[in-house]
Amino acid sequence: MKTLLYWGWSSLAGLILFSILAHGEMKTFNESNGTNANVLMVGLTLVQAAAAKGAVCLDGSVPGYHLCRGYGSGANNWIIQLQGGAWCDSIQNCQSRKGSGYGSSTLMEKELAFLGLLSNKAAENPDFYNWNKVKVRYCDGASFDGDSENKAAQLQFRGKRIFLAVMEDLMEKGMRQAKQALLSGCSSGGLSAILRCDDFNNLFPPTTTVKCMSDAGFFLDAVDVSGGHSLRRMYSGVVNTQGLQNTLPPTCTSHIKPFLCFFPQYIINQVKTPLFILNSGFDSWQIGNSLAPPSADKSGSWHNCSFSFRCTASQMHFLEGFKMSMLDALKTFSKFRKNGVLITSGWAHCQAERQDTWFPGYSGAGKAKGIAVAVGDWYFERTKQNSS
């Protein structure tokens, strides 16, 4: 039986929410995508004016987004969801990425499904269903943070310009009148939501309530199963390839190596805007790509654990240590009253975009209401009550 526990502090310690799930339930998050026949499909809008601003994808094509208009009480409220999709950490990888929708808008799907946080059904998304909802496509390969180019390789690294150009386009379409706004993102888009959070807040007057949420974007600076730092190597490649040392927060790059500033734990305490960290302590992407990638797991002994969460006792002990390191990295951040944290123990990645994890209990009385309630309680500053 699944057990869900909440701990909440609404005093000077800030709002902290840790969700612990019984081990027997850990695999359920990735067994179903939560889709159904009535999913909202939203068309692609290309930002043609972005070209003149140099705000272009890796191949030079213009960026795009998907917009579903809000209505009723949500007509002047906005959710911006930044798409995820890993990174390219070398010229060769970025060249390959140009041949996909993650590097060229000419290859993007013309429609995307809006689920979870982006659902337009009150029964599936009670707090945000009637807000204006936008999914910004990811085509720069560096979490919307680059601003350089490699002419010889015919690559444009303009993620930061893309973000600003899309925001300007949305401001002209009504976001300028927003009463409430939430910048979110999944995976590498969750990292983007952290990096661009204060930039997003600065777009609005003080009268607008602006907050940010990172979903599965808390990539930890962790030691892998071989004793190395696989994700450090990847991030060093991303930062060096796209010149991010010039765009990452100077409050960080001034005292540690620039590539380390791509890790959220080294920058979140400097984010001024209220920020919610949503992540699994057993993040499926981080297990397979940071903790036990093939390069660190030469024998393949971690394969079952990495790809289906069938782990030995010693592997679970290692992963428990990873989860505790994640909680430790969030201690200072969680002391700020404006911030929120929800760390789950499900084998999962990007939980706000899945209906079965965002709001799984809408169909039956007595079921856990899921992540949606925790995020809504934080955003609207509702009183918290412990439950189990």
NUTILO-463789 format. One record per residue: residue number from 1; chain; x, z, y of N, C-alpha, C in turn. Coordinates in steps of 0.05 Angstrom, whole numbers, plus 5000, padded with zeros to 4 digits. Layout:
R/num/chaine/n.X/n.Z/n.Y/ca.X/ca.Z/ca.Y/c.X/c.Z/c.Y
R/NUM/A/X/Z/Y/X/Z/Y/X/Z/Y
...
END
This chain:
R/num/chaine/n.X/n.Z/n.Y/ca.X/ca.Z/ca.Y/c.X/c.Z/c.Y
R/1/A/5017/5000/4976/5000/5000/5000/5018/5000/5025
R/2/A/5010/4984/5044/5025/4982/5069/5020/5006/5087
R/3/A/5041/5017/5098/5039/5039/5117/5050/5031/5144
R/4/A/5035/5034/5164/5043/5026/5191/5045/5051/5209
R/5/A/5068/5057/5219/5071/5080/5236/5080/5072/5264
R/6/A/5068/5085/5284/5076/5080/5312/5087/5106/5324
R/7/A/5108/5103/5338/5117/5125/5355/5117/5115/5384
R/8/A/5104/5129/5402/5103/5120/5429/5111/5141/5449
R/9/A/5127/5134/5469/5134/5152/5491/5125/5138/5516
R/10/A/5110/5152/5532/5101/5140/5558/5111/5157/5581
R/11/A/5131/5174/5576/5143/5190/5597/5168/5177/5606
R/12/A/5188/5193/5615/5212/5181/5625/5228/5166/5604
R/13/A/5222/5171/5579/5237/5157/5558/5228/5128/5555
R/14/A/5206/5121/5568/5196/5094/5567/5179/5090/5543
R/15/A/5170/5066/5539/5153/5059/5516/5169/5048/5494
R/16/A/5168/5061/5471/5182/5052/5447/5163/5050/5424
R/17/A/5163/5028/5410/5145/5025/5387/5162/5015/5364
R/18/A/5164/5032/5343/5178/5023/5319/5158/5021/5296
R/19/A/5156/4998/5284/5137/4994/5262/5152/4992/5236
R/20/A/5146/5010/5218/5160/5011/5192/5140/5004/5170
R/21/A/5146/4984/5155/5129/4974/5133/5140/4981/5106
R/22/A/5123/4989/5088/5133/4994/5061/5146/4970/5048
R/23/A/5168/4974/5033/5184/4952/5022/5167/4933/5006
R/24/A/5146/4942/4993/5129/4925/4977/5115/4904/4992
R/25/A/5113/4907/5019/5098/4888/5036/5116/4869/5051
R/26/A/5143/4872/5048/5161/4858/5065/5159/4828/5063
R/27/A/5153/4817/5040/5153/4788/5037/5128/4774/5047
R/28/A/5108/4789/5053/5082/4777/5059/5084/4761/5086
R/29/A/5101/4769/5104/5102/4755/5130/5110/4726/5128
R/30/A/5126/4719/5108/5135/4691/5106/5121/4676/5083
R/31/A/5100/4687/5072/5087/4673/5050/5064/4656/5059
R/32/A/5055/4659/5084/5033/4643/5094/5039/4638/5124
R/33/A/5033/4614/5132/5037/4607/5161/5013/4614/5178
R/34/A/4992/4625/5166/4969/4634/5181/4953/4612/5194
R/35/A/4956/4587/5186/4942/4565/5198/4914/4562/5185
R/36/A/4896/4548/5198/4870/4541/5187/4861/4515/5199
R/37/A/4838/4505/5189/4829/4479/5197/4820/4477/5226
R/38/A/4816/4500/5239/4806/4500/5266/4827/4507/5287
R/39/A/4852/4502/5280/4874/4508/5299/4873/4490/5324
R/40/A/4878/4502/5346/4879/4487/5372/4904/4470/5373
R/41/A/4901/4444/5376/4923/4425/5379/4924/4417/5409
R/42/A/4948/4418/5420/4952/4413/5449/4972/4391/5453
R/43/A/4965/4372/5471/4981/4349/5475/5006/4354/5493
R/44/A/5025/4336/5491/5050/4337/5505/5048/4325/5533
R/45/A/5059/4339/5552/5061/4329/5580/5091/4326/5587
R/46/A/5099/4303/5596/5127/4298/5604/5130/4302/5634
R/47/A/5152/4315/5642/5157/4320/5670/5174/4298/5681
R/48/A/5161/4277/5690/5176/4253/5699/5193/4259/5724
R/49/A/5184/4277/5741/5199/4283/5766/5225/4298/5760
R/50/A/5228/4308/5736/5252/4323/5729/5277/4306/5729
R/51/A/5274/4281/5724/5297/4263/5722/5313/4263/5748
R/52/A/5299/4262/5770/5313/4261/5796/5328/4287/5802
R/53/A/5321/4308/5788/5334/4334/5792/5357/4338/5772
R/54/A/5361/4319/5755/5381/4322/5734/5373/4341/5712
R/55/A/5347/4347/5710/5336/4366/5691/5327/4350/5666
R/56/A/5346/4344/5649/5341/4326/5627/5351/4337/5600
R/57/A/5340/4326/5579/5348/4334/5552/5376/4325/5545
R/58/A/5386/4332/5522/5413/4324/5514/5418/4294/5517
R/59/A/5398/4278/5511/5402/4249/5512/5395/4236/5539
R/60/A/5387/4253/5559/5380/4243/5585/5350/4238/5589
R/61/A/5334/4242/5568/5305/4239/5571/5293/4263/5586
R/62/A/5269/4259/5597/5257/4280/5613/5245/4302/5594
R/63/A/5243/4327/5604/5232/4348/5587/5202/4347/5586
R/64/A/5191/4364/5569/5162/4365/5566/5151/4392/5559
R/65/A/5125/4395/5560/5111/4420/5553/5083/4414/5545
R/66/A/5070/4433/5533/5042/4432/5524/5026/4453/5539
R/67/A/5005/4445/5553/4989/4463/5569/4960/4464/5560
R/68/A/4951/4488/5555/4922/4493/5549/4911/4510/5572
R/69/A/4892/4499/5587/4882/4512/5611/4866/4538/5604
R/70/A/4869/4558/5621/4854/4583/5618/4827/4580/5631
R/71/A/4811/4601/5626/4783/4600/5637/4773/4628/5640
R/72/A/4751/4631/5655/4738/4657/5658/4757/4677/5671
R/73/A/4758/4700/5660/4775/4722/5671/4805/4715/5668
R/74/A/4812/4696/5652/4840/4688/5648/4849/4664/5664
R/75/A/4831/4654/5681/4837/4628/5695/4862/4630/5713
R/76/A/4869/4653/5723/4892/4656/5740/4915/4672/5727
R/77/A/4915/4673/5700/4936/4686/5686/4950/4666/5668
R/78/A/4976/4670/5665/4993/4649/5652/5012/4661/5631
R/79/A/5013/4648/5608/5034/4654/5587/5051/4629/5585
R/80/A/5077/4633/5587/5097/4612/5584/5113/4619/5559
R/81/A/5111/4601/5539/5125/4605/5513/5147/4585/5511
R/82/A/5172/4595/5509/5196/4578/5507/5201/4573/5477
R/83/A/5202/4548/5470/5205/4540/5442/5233/4548/5432
R/84/A/5235/4555/5407/5261/4561/5395/5271/4537/5378
R/85/A/5294/4541/5365/5305/4520/5349/5335/4520/5347
R/86/A/5347/4544/5345/5376/4547/5342/5391/4535/5366
R/87/A/5416/4527/5361/5434/4517/5382/5452/4495/5370
R/88/A/5465/4480/5388/5487/4463/5378/5513/4474/5389
R/89/A/5532/4478/5371/5557/4492/5378/5582/4475/5379
R/90/A/5578/4448/5379/5600/4430/5381/5590/4403/5392
R/91/A/5608/4387/5401/5600/4360/5411/5586/4344/5388
R/92/A/5598/4346/5364/5586/4332/5341/5558/4341/5335
R/93/A/5554/4367/5335/5528/4378/5330/5507/4371/5351
R/94/A/5516/4371/5376/5499/4363/5398/5492/4334/5397
R/95/A/5511/4317/5388/5506/4289/5385/5484/4285/5363
R/96/A/5487/4300/5342/5467/4298/5320/5439/4307/5330
R/97/A/5439/4327/5346/5414/4339/5356/5399/4319/5374
R/98/A/5414/4301/5387/5400/4280/5403/5381/4263/5387
R/99/A/5386/4262/5361/5369/4246/5344/5344/4261/5333
R/100/A/5336/4282/5348/5312/4297/5340/5297/4305/5365
R/101/A/5274/4316/5361/5258/4326/5383/5270/4350/5397
R/102/A/5292/4361/5386/5306/4383/5398/5329/4374/5416
R/103/A/5330/4348/5420/5350/4337/5438/5340/4314/5454
R/104/A/5316/4304/5447/5304/4281/5461/5274/4284/5462
R/105/A/5262/4280/5485/5233/4281/5487/5220/4256/5475
R/106/A/5236/4235/5471/5225/4211/5459/5218/4215/5430
R/107/A/5228/4237/5418/5224/4242/5390/5208/4267/5385
R/108/A/5197/4279/5406/5180/4303/5403/5153/4296/5392
R/109/A/5141/4315/5377/5113/4312/5368/5095/4310/5393
R/110/A/5075/4294/5391/5056/4290/5413/5036/4313/5416
R/111/A/5033/4328/5394/5015/4351/5395/5028/4375/5380
R/112/A/5022/4399/5389/5031/4423/5374/5008/4442/5370
R/113/A/5008/4457/5348/4988/4477/5343/4993/4502/5359
R/114/A/4972/4513/5371/4974/4538/5386/4963/4561/5369
R/115/A/4980/4579/5360/4973/4601/5342/4982/4627/5354
R/116/A/4972/4649/5343/4981/4675/5350/4977/4681/5380
R/117/A/4999/4686/5393/4998/4692/5422/4986/4669/5438
R/118/A/4987/4645/5427/4976/4621/5441/4948/4613/5432
R/119/A/4936/4628/5414/4909/4622/5404/4889/4625/5427
R/120/A/4868/4608/5426/4847/4609/5446/4822/4622/5436
R/121/A/4825/4638/5414/4802/4652/5402/4805/4682/5407
R/122/A/4784/4694/5417/4785/4723/5423/4789/4739/5398
R/123/A/4778/4730/5375/4781/4744/5350/4809/4743/5339
R/124/A/4826/4725/5349/4853/4722/5340/4874/4731/5360
R/125/A/4866/4733/5385/4885/4738/5407/4870/4753/5429
R/126/A/4861/4778/5425/4841/4791/5442/4849/4794/5471
R/127/A/4874/4797/5477/4882/4802/5505/4888/4777/5521
R/128/A/4897/4756/5508/4908/4733/5522/4894/4706/5515
R/129/A/4872/4707/5500/4859/4683/5490/4851/4663/5512
R/130/A/4842/4674/5535/4832/4656/5556/4851/4651/5579
R/131/A/4877/4659/5575/4897/4654/5595/4906/4624/5594
R/132/A/4918/4614/5615/4932/4589/5614/4956/4593/5596
R/133/A/4959/4575/5577/4981/4578/5557/4998/4553/5556
R/134/A/5024/4557/5558/5043/4535/5559/5064/4539/5538
R/135/A/5070/4518/5523/5094/4518/5506/5114/4498/5517
R/136/A/5137/4507/5525/5158/4490/5537/5176/4481/5514
R/137/A/5179/4455/5512/5196/4444/5491/5226/4448/5496
R/138/A/5240/4453/5475/5268/4460/5475/5285/4435/5468
R/139/A/5301/4425/5487/5316/4401/5481/5344/4401/5492
R/140/A/5354/4425/5499/5381/4427/5510/5402/4439/5492
R/141/A/5393/4453/5471/5412/4464/5451/5427/4489/5459
R/142/A/5419/4502/5482/5434/4526/5490/5415/4546/5504
R/143/A/5391/4549/5493/5372/4569/5502/5366/4567/5532
R/144/A/5362/4542/5542/5355/4538/5570/5375/4550/5589
R/145/A/5401/4549/5582/5421/4563/5599/5443/4545/5609
R/146/A/5446/4521/5599/5468/4504/5608/5464/4490/5634
R/147/A/5485/4482/5647/5484/4465/5671/5510/4450/5674
R/148/A/5515/4431/5656/5539/4415/5656/5534/4389/5641
R/149/A/5554/4373/5637/5551/4349/5622/5578/4341/5609
R/150/A/5576/4324/5589/5600/4313/5577/5596/4282/5578
R/151/A/5607/4270/5599/5603/4241/5603/5614/4224/5580
R/152/A/5637/4232/5570/5649/4217/5548/5631/4216/5523
R/153/A/5618/4239/5518/5600/4240/5494/5572/4233/5501
R/154/A/5566/4227/5526/5539/4220/5536/5519/4242/5529
R/155/A/5527/4267/5536/5511/4290/5531/5505/4305/5557
R/156/A/5480/4312/5561/5471/4327/5584/5465/4356/5575
R/157/A/5478/4375/5587/5473/4403/5581/5458/4416/5605
R/158/A/5432/4412/5607/5418/4419/5631/5394/4438/5626
R/159/A/5398/4457/5608/5376/4474/5601/5365/4491/5624
R/160/A/5383/4501/5641/5374/4517/5663/5358/4500/5683
R/161/A/5367/4476/5688/5351/4458/5706/5324/4451/5693
R/162/A/5324/4447/5667/5298/4441/5654/5279/4463/5658
R/163/A/5287/4488/5654/5270/4511/5658/5258/4511/5686
R/164/A/5275/4508/5706/5266/4509/5734/5248/4485/5741
R/165/A/5254/4461/5731/5238/4438/5736/5210/4441/5724
R/166/A/5209/4451/5700/5183/4455/5687/5167/4476/5701
R/167/A/5180/4498/5710/5166/4519/5724/5155/4508/5751
R/168/A/5171/4491/5764/5161/4479/5790/5137/4462/5785
R/169/A/5137/4447/5763/5114/4429/5757/5089/4446/5751
R/170/A/5093/4468/5737/5070/4486/5731/5060/4501/5756
R/171/A/5078/4507/5774/5070/4520/5799/5051/4502/5814
R/172/A/5057/4476/5814/5040/4456/5828/5014/4453/5813
R/173/A/5012/4461/5788/4988/4458/5773/4972/4484/5772
R/174/A/4978/4503/5789/4962/4527/5792/4976/4553/5786
R/175/A/5000/4552/5774/5013/4577/5767/5021/4593/5792
R/176/A/5023/4579/5814/5030/4593/5839/5010/4614/5846
R/177/A/4985/4611/5837/4964/4631/5843/4960/4652/5822
R/178/A/4980/4653/5804/4977/4672/5781/4975/4701/5790
R/179/A/4956/4715/5778/4954/4744/5782/4971/4759/5762
R/180/A/4972/4748/5738/4988/4760/5717/5003/4738/5702
R/181/A/5028/4743/5694/5044/4723/5680/5062/4736/5659
R/182/A/5065/4722/5637/5082/4732/5616/5100/4709/5606
R/183/A/5126/4713/5608/5145/4694/5597/5153/4703/5569
R/184/A/5150/4686/5549/5156/4694/5522/5173/4671/5509
R/185/A/5182/4676/5485/5197/4656/5471/5203/4666/5443
R/186/A/5207/4647/5424/5213/4654/5396/5241/4645/5389
R/187/A/5255/4662/5375/5282/4656/5364/5301/4650/5387
R/188/A/5314/4626/5387/5331/4619/5410/5315/4618/5436
R/189/A/5289/4613/5433/5271/4615/5457/5267/4644/5465
R/190/A/5268/4662/5446/5267/4691/5453/5292/4699/5468
R/191/A/5315/4689/5461/5339/4693/5477/5336/4681/5504
R/192/A/5324/4657/5506/5318/4644/5532/5301/4662/5550
R/193/A/5281/4675/5538/5263/4692/5553/5278/4715/5566
R/194/A/5298/4725/5553/5315/4746/5564/5333/4734/5587
R/195/A/5345/4712/5581/5364/4700/5601/5349/4691/5626
R/196/A/5325/4681/5624/5310/4670/5646/5289/4689/5657
R/197/A/5288/4713/5647/5266/4732/5655/5266/4738/5685
R/198/A/5288/4745/5696/5288/4752/5725/5284/4727/5742
R/199/A/5294/4704/5732/5288/4678/5747/5258/4673/5747
R/200/A/5245/4678/5725/5216/4674/5724/5202/4693/5743
R/201/A/5210/4718/5743/5197/4737/5761/5201/4729/5791
R/202/A/5224/4718/5797/5230/4711/5825/5213/4688/5835
R/203/A/5199/4674/5817/5181/4652/5826/5156/4662/5839
R/204/A/5149/4688/5835/5123/4698/5843/5125/4719/5865
R/205/A/5104/4723/5880/5103/4744/5900/5101/4771/5886
R/206/A/5107/4793/5901/5106/4820/5889/5078/4828/5879
R/207/A/5058/4814/5888/5031/4821/5880/5024/4811/5852
R/208/A/5040/4793/5841/5036/4783/5814/5049/4801/5794
R/209/A/5034/4809/5773/5046/4824/5751/5061/4805/5733
R/210/A/5087/4809/5731/5104/4791/5715/5120/4807/5695
R/211/A/5118/4799/5670/5133/4812/5649/5144/4791/5629
R/212/A/5162/4799/5611/5174/4780/5592/5174/4793/5564
R/213/A/5174/4776/5544/5175/4784/5517/5194/4766/5501
R/214/A/5212/4778/5486/5230/4764/5468/5221/4769/5440
R/215/A/5213/4748/5426/5204/4749/5398/5226/4737/5380
R/216/A/5238/4754/5363/5259/4746/5345/5283/4734/5360
R/217/A/5287/4743/5385/5310/4734/5400/5332/4755/5403
R/218/A/5329/4778/5390/5350/4799/5393/5371/4794/5371
R/219/A/5387/4774/5375/5409/4768/5357/5432/4787/5360
R/220/A/5436/4802/5339/5455/4824/5340/5484/4815/5336
R/221/A/5503/4827/5350/5531/4822/5346/5539/4839/5322
R/222/A/5537/4827/5298/5540/4842/5274/5562/4831/5256
R/223/A/5572/4848/5239/5593/4841/5219/5579/4829/5195
R/224/A/5588/4806/5185/5576/4794/5162/5586/4806/5136
R/225/A/5576/4796/5113/5582/4809/5087/5611/4805/5079
R/226/A/5626/4788/5092/5654/4784/5086/5672/4800/5105
R/227/A/5659/4814/5124/5675/4830/5143/5681/4814/5168
R/228/A/5671/4789/5170/5676/4772/5193/5653/4774/5213
R/229/A/5654/4755/5232/5633/4754/5253/5623/4725/5255
R/230/A/5606/4717/5236/5596/4689/5235/5582/4681/5260
R/231/A/5565/4698/5271/5549/4691/5295/5567/4689/5319
R/232/A/5588/4705/5320/5607/4703/5342/5619/4676/5343
R/233/A/5627/4665/5320/5639/4639/5319/5619/4617/5329
R/234/A/5594/4620/5321/5574/4601/5330/5570/4603/5360
R/235/A/5567/4627/5370/5562/4631/5399/5586/4622/5416
R/236/A/5609/4627/5406/5633/4618/5420/5633/4587/5423
R/237/A/5624/4574/5402/5622/4545/5403/5601/4535/5423
R/238/A/5578/4549/5423/5557/4541/5442/5566/4545/5471
R/239/A/5578/4568/5476/5586/4574/5504/5608/4555/5513
R/240/A/5628/4550/5496/5650/4532/5503/5641/4503/5506
R/241/A/5623/4494/5488/5614/4466/5488/5598/4460/5513
R/242/A/5581/4479/5521/5563/4474/5544/5572/4487/5570
R/243/A/5594/4501/5569/5605/4513/5594/5587/4536/5604
R/244/A/5576/4551/5586/5557/4572/5594/5571/4596/5608
R/245/A/5597/4597/5608/5611/4618/5622/5604/4617/5652
R/246/A/5595/4594/5661/5588/4591/5689/5559/4597/5695
R/247/A/5542/4601/5675/5514/4606/5679/5504/4633/5667
R/248/A/5519/4644/5649/5512/4670/5638/5515/4692/5659
R/249/A/5501/4715/5657/5501/4735/5678/5530/4744/5685
R/250/A/5538/4742/5710/5564/4750/5719/5569/4780/5716
R/251/A/5547/4796/5716/5550/4825/5711/5560/4830/5683
R/252/A/5558/4811/5665/5568/4813/5638/5595/4799/5635
R/253/A/5596/4774/5644/5621/4758/5640/5645/4768/5656
R/254/A/5640/4785/5676/5662/4796/5692/5678/4817/5677
R/255/A/5667/4828/5655/5682/4849/5642/5685/4845/5611
R/256/A/5671/4826/5599/5676/4820/5571/5677/4789/5567
R/257/A/5686/4781/5544/5688/4752/5539/5661/4738/5542
R/258/A/5660/4716/5556/5635/4703/5562/5617/4698/5538
R/259/A/5628/4690/5515/5610/4684/5492/5596/4709/5482
R/260/A/5607/4733/5487/5593/4758/5479/5568/4762/5496
R/261/A/5567/4750/5520/5544/4753/5538/5521/4736/5529
R/262/A/5524/4721/5507/5502/4706/5495/5486/4725/5476
R/263/A/5498/4748/5469/5485/4767/5453/5467/4785/5471
R/264/A/5442/4787/5465/5424/4803/5482/5432/4832/5487
R/265/A/5444/4844/5467/5451/4873/5470/5470/4878/5494
R/266/A/5485/4858/5503/5503/4861/5524/5492/4854/5552
R/267/A/5467/4844/5552/5455/4836/5578/5428/4849/5584
R/268/A/5414/4859/5563/5386/4868/5568/5384/4891/5587
R/269/A/5404/4908/5589/5402/4931/5607/5404/4923/5636
R/270/A/5412/4898/5642/5414/4889/5669/5389/4873/5678
R/271/A/5370/4868/5659/5346/4854/5666/5327/4872/5682
R/272/A/5320/4864/5705/5304/4880/5723/5274/4879/5717
R/273/A/5265/4857/5707/5236/4852/5701/5228/4867/5676
R/274/A/5204/4879/5674/5196/4891/5649/5198/4872/5625
R/275/A/5210/4882/5604/5216/4865/5581/5209/4879/5555
R/276/A/5197/4864/5537/5189/4874/5510/5206/4860/5489
R/277/A/5219/4876/5472/5234/4865/5450/5218/4868/5424
R/278/A/5211/4845/5412/5197/4844/5387/5216/4831/5367
R/279/A/5223/4846/5345/5241/4835/5326/5237/4849/5299
R/280/A/5244/4835/5278/5245/4849/5252/5273/4860/5248
R/281/A/5273/4885/5237/5299/4897/5230/5311/4883/5206
R/282/A/5295/4867/5192/5304/4851/5170/5299/4821/5177
R/283/A/5309/4813/5200/5304/4786/5210/5314/4765/5190
R/284/A/5296/4749/5180/5303/4730/5159/5324/4709/5168
R/285/A/5322/4700/5194/5342/4681/5203/5370/4694/5205
R/286/A/5371/4719/5215/5397/4732/5218/5409/4739/5191
R/287/A/5393/4746/5171/5403/4751/5145/5417/4726/5133
R/288/A/5403/4703/5135/5414/4679/5123/5435/4664/5139
R/289/A/5436/4670/5165/5455/4654/5183/5476/4671/5197
R/290/A/5472/4697/5199/5491/4714/5212/5504/4734/5192
R/291/A/5488/4747/5176/5498/4767/5158/5509/4756/5132
R/292/A/5495/4737/5121/5504/4726/5095/5502/4695/5094
R/293/A/5513/4681/5113/5513/4652/5111/5531/4643/5088
R/294/A/5528/4619/5079/5546/4609/5057/5576/4612/5062
R/295/A/5583/4609/5088/5612/4612/5094/5623/4640/5090
R/296/A/5605/4660/5091/5613/4688/5086/5607/4697/5058
R/297/A/5589/4683/5044/5580/4690/5017/5590/4668/4998
R/298/A/5616/4668/4994/5628/4647/4977/5617/4647/4948
R/299/A/5611/4670/4938/5602/4672/4910/5572/4666/4907
R/300/A/5558/4665/4929/5529/4660/4927/5513/4683/4918
R/301/A/5525/4707/4918/5510/4731/4908/5488/4740/4926
R/302/A/5488/4731/4952/5468/4738/4971/5445/4717/4973
R/303/A/5447/4696/4957/5428/4674/4961/5399/4684/4957
R/304/A/5393/4698/4936/5365/4707/4932/5356/4726/4954
R/305/A/5373/4743/4963/5366/4762/4984/5362/4747/5010
R/306/A/5379/4728/5016/5377/4714/5042/5353/4696/5044
R/307/A/5345/4683/5022/5325/4662/5024/5298/4670/5012
R/308/A/5296/4692/4997/5270/4701/4987/5267/4731/4988
R/309/A/5286/4745/5000/5286/4774/5003/5284/4789/4977
R/310/A/5296/4777/4956/5299/4791/4930/5327/4802/4930
R/311/A/5329/4827/4938/5355/4839/4944/5361/4862/4924
R/312/A/5386/4865/4918/5395/4887/4902/5395/4913/4918
R/313/A/5399/4935/4905/5399/4961/4919/5422/4962/4939
R/314/A/5445/4952/4932/5468/4952/4950/5464/4934/4974
R/315/A/5451/4911/4969/5444/4893/4991/5425/4905/5010
R/316/A/5404/4919/5000/5385/4933/5017/5399/4955/5033
R/317/A/5418/4968/5021/5433/4988/5036/5448/4975/5060
R/318/A/5460/4952/5055/5474/4938/5076/5454/4930/5098
R/319/A/5430/4920/5090/5410/4911/5110/5398/4935/5125
R/320/A/5396/4958/5112/5387/4982/5126/5406/4989/5149
R/321/A/5432/4986/5143/5453/4991/5163/5450/4972/5186
R/322/A/5443/4946/5180/5439/4927/5202/5415/4935/5219
R/323/A/5394/4943/5206/5370/4952/5222/5377/4976/5240
R/324/A/5392/4995/5229/5399/5018/5245/5417/5010/5269
R/325/A/5434/4991/5264/5451/4981/5286/5434/4968/5308
R/326/A/5413/4954/5300/5395/4942/5319/5381/4963/5336
R/327/A/5372/4984/5323/5359/5006/5337/5378/5020/5356
R/328/A/5403/5024/5347/5423/5036/5364/5429/5019/5389
R/329/A/5430/4993/5385/5435/4975/5407/5413/4975/5428
R/330/A/5390/4985/5421/5367/4985/5439/5362/5013/5452
R/331/A/5378/5032/5446/5373/5059/5455/5372/5061/5485
R/332/A/5392/5051/5499/5393/5052/5528/5370/5036/5540
R/333/A/5366/5012/5530/5344/4995/5540/5317/5009/5538
R/334/A/5313/5023/5516/5286/5035/5512/5282/5060/5529
R/335/A/5302/5069/5543/5298/5093/5560/5284/5085/5586
R/336/A/5284/5060/5593/5271/5051/5617/5241/5048/5612
R/337/A/5225/5062/5628/5196/5063/5624/5183/5036/5624
R/338/A/5194/5017/5639/5181/4991/5641/5184/4974/5616
R/339/A/5202/4981/5599/5208/4964/5576/5192/4972/5551
R/340/A/5191/4954/5531/5178/4960/5506/5194/4949/5483
R/341/A/5192/4962/5460/5206/4954/5436/5188/4957/5412
R/342/A/5187/4936/5395/5173/4938/5370/5192/4925/5349
R/343/A/5202/4942/5332/5220/4933/5310/5205/4936/5284
R/344/A/5200/4915/5270/5185/4916/5245/5205/4915/5222
R/345/A/5195/4923/5198/5212/4922/5174/5202/4900/5155
R/346/A/5188/4880/5165/5181/4858/5148/5202/4836/5149
R/347/A/5205/4822/5126/5224/4800/5125/5211/4777/5140
R/348/A/5219/4774/5165/5204/4756/5183/5221/4745/5205
R/349/A/5211/4725/5219/5224/4713/5242/5202/4700/5259
R/350/A/5201/4706/5284/5180/4694/5302/5152/4704/5294
R/351/A/5146/4729/5299/5121/4740/5290/5098/4736/5309
R/352/A/5103/4731/5335/5082/4727/5354/5069/4700/5352
R/353/A/5082/4681/5338/5071/4654/5335/5057/4650/5309
R/354/A/5055/4671/5293/5041/4670/5267/5016/4686/5269
R/355/A/4994/4675/5260/4969/4690/5262/4969/4714/5243
R/356/A/4982/4712/5220/4981/4733/5201/4998/4757/5209
R/357/A/5016/4754/5228/5031/4776/5238/5023/4785/5266
R/358/A/5014/4765/5282/5005/4772/5309/4980/4789/5310
R/359/A/4960/4781/5296/4935/4797/5296/4921/4793/5268
R/360/A/4932/4805/5247/4922/4800/5220/4897/4814/5213
R/361/A/4889/4834/5228/4867/4851/5220/4840/4844/5231
R/362/A/4837/4821/5244/4812/4814/5257/4789/4809/5238
R/363/A/4796/4803/5213/4775/4796/5194/4763/4819/5178
R/364/A/4774/4843/5181/4764/4865/5165/4767/4891/5178
R/365/A/4747/4908/5175/4748/4935/5187/4769/4952/5173
R/366/A/4783/4968/5188/4802/4987/5177/4830/4975/5172
R/367/A/4834/4949/5178/4860/4937/5174/4877/4942/5199
R/368/A/4903/4942/5195/4921/4945/5218/4917/4921/5237
R/369/A/4917/4926/5263/4912/4906/5282/4936/4889/5289
R/370/A/4959/4897/5281/4983/4880/5284/4996/4882/5311
R/371/A/5014/4863/5315/5032/4863/5338/5016/4859/5364
R/372/A/4994/4844/5363/4979/4837/5388/4971/4862/5403
R/373/A/4962/4883/5389/4954/4907/5403/4977/4921/5416
R/374/A/5000/4922/5402/5024/4935/5413/5033/4921/5439
R/375/A/5033/4895/5438/5042/4880/5462/5022/4883/5484
R/376/A/4996/4881/5478/4975/4885/5498/4976/4913/5510
R/377/A/4980/4933/5494/4982/4961/5504/5005/4963/5524
R/378/A/5028/4950/5517/5051/4951/5535/5045/4935/5561
R/379/A/5036/4911/5558/5032/4894/5582/5012/4906/5601
R/380/A/4990/4916/5591/4969/4927/5608/4972/4957/5613
R/381/A/4993/4969/5602/4999/4997/5606/4976/5015/5597
R/382/A/4966/5009/5574/4944/5025/5562/4956/5049/5548
R/383/A/4940/5071/5547/4949/5095/5535/4953/5091/5505
R/384/A/4975/5102/5495/4982/5098/5467/4974/5123/5451
R/385/A/4966/5118/5426/4960/5140/5408/4974/5135/5381
R/386/A/4985/5156/5370/4999/5153/5344/4978/5148/5323
R/387/A/4985/5131/5303/4967/5126/5281/4983/5120/5256
R/388/A/4971/5122/5233/4985/5116/5208/4965/5107/5187
END
